[in-house]
Amino acid sequence: MSSPGLQGLRPWMIQRISAAFIALYVIYLFSVLLLASPLHADKWAQWVAQPWNTTGMALFMLAILWHAWIGVRDIILDYVPNVVARLLVLTVLAGIIIGSGLWGLKALLMVAIK
């Protein structure tokens, strides 16, 4: 018996919604880079420090990490048949994703608080 939250429609919907948000945010970032041109570190820090941009960037990072977790988790579940090896790989992957999220959040907060 498996958890109903780990397979089926829910992860599929999360992947589609997060992919749509990621795509829209990347388009937004490209338009900001083309129109406002915050290519210098000071301008970029000022842009990121604005509350809406900080929130959007945090949601973007969350969407990427969640999207990556579901995609790679499904691949591991499909192609790593040994339960112990699967658990080990999923644990390492979870650590990498959580660490990446914390690192990104720290970087974002350092710019936003500055």
LUMZATOR-105858 format. One line per 4 residues: number of its first residue (from 1); their letters; for each residue x, y, z of N, C-alpha, C, O. Coordinates in steps of 0.05 Angstrom, whole numbers, padded with zeros to 5 digits. Layout:
% residues N
NUM) a) X,Y,Z,X,Y,Z,X,Y,Z,X,Y,Z ~ ...
//
This chain:
% residues 114
1) mssp) 00017,-00024,00000,00000,00000,00000,00018,00025,00000,00037,00027,00016 ~ 00012,00043,-00017,00028,00068,-00019,00012,00092,-00012,-00013,00091,-00011 ~ 00026,00113,-00007,00013,00138,00001,-00001,00150,-00023,00011,00152,-00045 ~ -00026,00159,-00020,-00041,00171,-00043,-00029,00197,-00052,-00034,00205,-00075
5) glqg) -00013,00211,-00036,-00002,00236,-00044,00023,00234,-00061,00032,00254,-00072 ~ 00034,00209,-00064,00059,00206,-00078,00056,00197,-00107,00075,00196,-00122 ~ 00032,00190,-00116,00028,00181,-00143,00001,00191,-00154,-00016,00199,-00139 ~ -00001,00189,-00180,-00027,00196,-00192,-00029,00225,-00200,-00010,00237,-00209
9) lrpw) -00053,00235,-00197,-00060,00261,-00207,-00047,00284,-00192,-00040,00304,-00204 ~ -00044,00282,-00166,-00033,00305,-00150,-00005,00313,-00159,-00001,00336,-00165 ~ 00014,00294,-00160,00041,00302,-00170,00041,00312,-00199,00056,00330,-00206 ~ 00024,00300,-00215,00022,00308,-00243,00012,00338,-00244,00023,00353,-00260
13) miqr) -00008,00344,-00228,-00018,00372,-00228,00003,00391,-00216,00006,00414,-00227 ~ 00017,00383,-00196,00038,00400,-00184,00059,00406,-00205,00069,00428,-00207 ~ 00067,00385,-00220,00087,00389,-00241,00077,00409,-00262,00093,00426,-00271 ~ 00053,00406,-00270,00042,00424,-00291,00039,00453,-00281,00046,00472,-00296
17) isaa) 00029,00456,-00257,00026,00483,-00246,00053,00496,-00241,00057,00520,-00247 ~ 00072,00481,-00230,00098,00492,-00225,00112,00499,-00251,00126,00519,-00253 ~ 00109,00482,-00271,00121,00487,-00297,00110,00513,-00309,00125,00529,-00321 ~ 00084,00517,-00307,00072,00541,-00318,00082,00566,-00303,00089,00586,-00315
21) fial) 00084,00564,-00276,00094,00587,-00261,00123,00592,-00268,00131,00615,-00271 ~ 00140,00571,-00270,00168,00575,-00277,00170,00588,-00304,00186,00607,-00308 ~ 00155,00579,-00324,00156,00591,-00350,00148,00621,-00350,00161,00637,-00362 ~ 00126,00627,-00336,00117,00655,-00334,00138,00672,-00320,00143,00695,-00328
25) yviy) 00150,00662,-00299,00170,00677,-00284,00195,00682,-00301,00207,00703,-00300 ~ 00203,00662,-00316,00226,00665,-00334,00221,00686,-00355,00238,00702,-00361 ~ 00197,00686,-00366,00189,00707,-00385,00190,00735,-00372,00200,00754,-00383 ~ 00180,00736,-00347,00181,00761,-00332,00210,00770,-00327,00216,00794,-00331
29) lfsv) 00227,00752,-00319,00255,00759,-00315,00269,00769,-00340,00284,00788,-00340 ~ 00264,00755,-00362,00275,00764,-00388,00265,00792,-00395,00281,00809,-00405 ~ 00240,00797,-00391,00229,00824,-00397,00242,00845,-00379,00247,00867,-00388 ~ 00246,00839,-00353,00259,00857,-00335,00288,00863,-00344,00297,00885,-00345
33) llla) 00302,00841,-00352,00329,00845,-00361,00331,00861,-00387,00349,00877,-00390 ~ 00311,00858,-00404,00312,00873,-00429,00303,00902,-00425,00315,00920,-00437 ~ 00283,00906,-00409,00272,00934,-00405,00286,00950,-00384,00294,00973,-00389 ~ 00290,00938,-00361,00302,00954,-00338,00332,00951,-00338,00346,00968,-00327
37) splh) 00343,00929,-00349,00371,00924,-00351,00386,00927,-00324,00405,00943,-00322 ~ 00378,00912,-00303,00392,00913,-00278,00416,00894,-00278,00418,00875,-00263 ~ 00436,00899,-00296,00458,00881,-00299,00481,00886,-00279,00497,00868,-00275 ~ 00482,00909,-00267,00502,00914,-00247,00492,00903,-00220,00468,00902,-00215
41) adkw) 00511,00895,-00203,00504,00882,-00178,00487,00900,-00160,00468,00890,-00147 ~ 00493,00925,-00160,00477,00944,-00143,00448,00946,-00153,00429,00945,-00137 ~ 00445,00949,-00179,00418,00951,-00190,00402,00925,-00186,00379,00926,-00180 ~ 00416,00903,-00190,00403,00877,-00187,00395,00873,-00158,00373,00863,-00152
45) aqwv) 00411,00881,-00138,00405,00878,-00110,00381,00896,-00103,00364,00888,-00087 ~ 00380,00920,-00114,00358,00938,-00110,00332,00926,-00121,00311,00928,-00108 ~ 00334,00914,-00144,00310,00902,-00157,00300,00879,-00140,00276,00876,-00135 ~ 00319,00861,-00132,00311,00838,-00116,00300,00846,-00089,00283,00832,-00078
49) aqpw) 00310,00868,-00077,00302,00876,-00050,00274,00887,-00049,00263,00890,-00027 ~ 00261,00893,-00072,00234,00902,-00071,00216,00879,-00063,00220,00856,-00072 ~ 00196,00883,-00045,00180,00861,-00033,00167,00843,-00054,00168,00818,-00050 ~ 00156,00854,-00075,00142,00836,-00095,00163,00819,-00109,00158,00796,-00115
53) nttg) 00186,00830,-00115,00207,00815,-00129,00219,00793,-00111,00225,00771,-00120 ~ 00222,00800,-00085,00232,00780,-00066,00213,00757,-00063,00220,00734,-00063 ~ 00187,00763,-00061,00166,00743,-00059,00165,00726,-00084,00164,00701,-00082 ~ 00166,00739,-00107,00165,00724,-00132,00189,00706,-00136,00187,00683,-00145
57) malf) 00213,00716,-00128,00237,00700,-00130,00236,00676,-00111,00245,00654,-00118 ~ 00226,00680,-00087,00223,00658,-00068,00204,00637,-00078,00209,00613,-00076 ~ 00181,00646,-00090,00162,00627,-00101,00174,00612,-00125,00169,00589,-00130 ~ 00190,00626,-00141,00204,00614,-00164,00223,00593,-00155,00223,00571,-00166
61) mlai) 00239,00598,-00134,00257,00578,-00124,00242,00554,-00113,00250,00531,-00117 ~ 00220,00559,-00098,00204,00537,-00087,00192,00521,-00110,00192,00496,-00109 ~ 00182,00534,-00131,00171,00519,-00153,00192,00502,-00167,00186,00479,-00175 ~ 00216,00512,-00171,00237,00497,-00184,00244,00473,-00167,00247,00450,-00178
65) lwha) 00248,00477,-00141,00256,00455,-00124,00234,00433,-00122,00240,00410,-00122 ~ 00209,00442,-00120,00187,00423,-00118,00184,00407,-00144,00180,00383,-00144 ~ 00186,00422,-00167,00185,00409,-00193,00207,00389,-00197,00202,00367,-00206 ~ 00231,00396,-00189,00254,00378,-00191,00250,00354,-00173,00256,00331,-00181
69) wigv) 00241,00358,-00148,00237,00335,-00130,00217,00315,-00142,00223,00291,-00142 ~ 00195,00324,-00152,00175,00305,-00163,00186,00291,-00187,00183,00266,-00190 ~ 00199,00305,-00205,00209,00293,-00229,00231,00272,-00224,00230,00250,-00234 ~ 00250,00279,-00208,00272,00261,-00202,00263,00238,-00184,00272,00216,-00187
73) rdii) 00245,00244,-00166,00234,00223,-00148,00220,00202,-00165,00223,00178,-00160 ~ 00204,00210,-00185,00191,00191,-00202,00210,00174,-00218,00206,00150,-00222 ~ 00232,00186,-00227,00252,00172,-00242,00265,00151,-00224,00270,00128,-00232 ~ 00272,00159,-00200,00285,00141,-00181,00266,00118,-00174,00275,00095,-00173
77) ldyv) 00241,00124,-00169,00222,00103,-00162,00218,00083,-00185,00214,00059,-00181 ~ 00221,00093,-00210,00218,00075,-00233,00242,00059,-00239,00240,00036,-00248 ~ 00266,00070,-00234,00290,00057,-00244,00310,00046,-00223,00330,00035,-00230 ~ 00304,00050,-00197,00321,00039,-00176,00304,00018,-00162,00288,00024,-00144
81) pnvv) 00307,-00008,-00169,00290,-00029,-00158,00296,-00036,-00129,00278,-00044,-00115 ~ 00321,-00034,-00121,00328,-00042,-00094,00318,-00021,-00074,00323,00003,-00077 ~ 00302,-00030,-00054,00289,-00012,-00036,00310,00004,-00019,00306,00028,-00014 ~ 00331,-00009,-00010,00351,00005,00006,00366,00026,-00010,00370,00048,-00001
85) arll) 00373,00019,-00035,00387,00038,-00053,00368,00061,-00059,00377,00084,-00060 ~ 00343,00055,-00064,00323,00076,-00070,00321,00095,-00047,00320,00119,-00051 ~ 00319,00085,-00023,00317,00102,00001,00342,00119,00004,00340,00143,00011 ~ 00365,00107,00000,00390,00122,00002,00391,00145,-00019,00398,00168,-00012
89) vltv) 00384,00139,-00044,00385,00159,-00065,00364,00181,-00059,00370,00205,-00063 ~ 00340,00173,-00051,00320,00193,-00045,00328,00211,-00021,00322,00235,-00021 ~ 00341,00199,-00001,00350,00215,00022,00372,00235,00014,00371,00258,00022 ~ 00391,00226,-00002,00412,00244,-00012,00399,00266,-00029,00406,00290,-00026
93) lagi) 00381,00259,-00046,00367,00279,-00063,00351,00299,-00046,00352,00323,-00052 ~ 00337,00289,-00026,00322,00307,-00009,00341,00326,00006,00335,00350,00008 ~ 00364,00316,00015,00383,00334,00028,00394,00355,00009,00397,00378,00017 ~ 00399,00347,-00016,00409,00367,-00035,00388,00388,-00041,00394,00412,-00043
97) iigs) 00363,00379,-00045,00342,00399,-00051,00336,00417,-00027,00333,00441,-00031 ~ 00335,00406,-00003,00331,00423,00020,00354,00442,00024,00350,00466,00030 ~ 00378,00432,00021,00402,00449,00024,00402,00472,00003,00409,00494,00009 ~ 00395,00465,-00022,00393,00485,-00043,00372,00506,-00036,00376,00530,-00041
101) glwg) 00350,00497,-00026,00328,00516,-00019,00337,00535,00004,00332,00559,00003 ~ 00350,00524,00024,00359,00540,00046,00381,00560,00037,00381,00583,00045 ~ 00399,00550,00020,00420,00568,00009,00407,00591,-00007,00415,00614,-00004 ~ 00388,00584,-00024,00375,00605,-00040,00359,00625,-00023,00360,00649,-00028
105) lkal) 00346,00614,-00002,00331,00632,00016,00350,00650,00031,00344,00674,00035 ~ 00373,00639,00040,00392,00656,00054,00403,00678,00036,00404,00701,00044 ~ 00409,00671,00011,00419,00691,-00008,00398,00713,-00013,00404,00736,-00015 ~ 00373,00704,-00016,00351,00723,-00021,00346,00741,00003,00342,00765,-00001
109) lmva) 00347,00730,00027,00343,00746,00051,00367,00766,00055,00363,00788,00064 ~ 00391,00757,00049,00414,00775,00052,00411,00799,00034,00418,00822,00042 ~ 00401,00796,00010,00397,00818,-00008,00373,00835,00001,00374,00859,00000 ~ 00351,00822,00010,00327,00836,00017,00331,00852,00042,00319,00874,00045
113) ik) 00346,00842,00061,00350,00856,00087,00370,00878,00085,00369,00898,00100 ~ 00389,00876,00067,00411,00895,00064,00402,00923,00061,00419,00941,00059
//
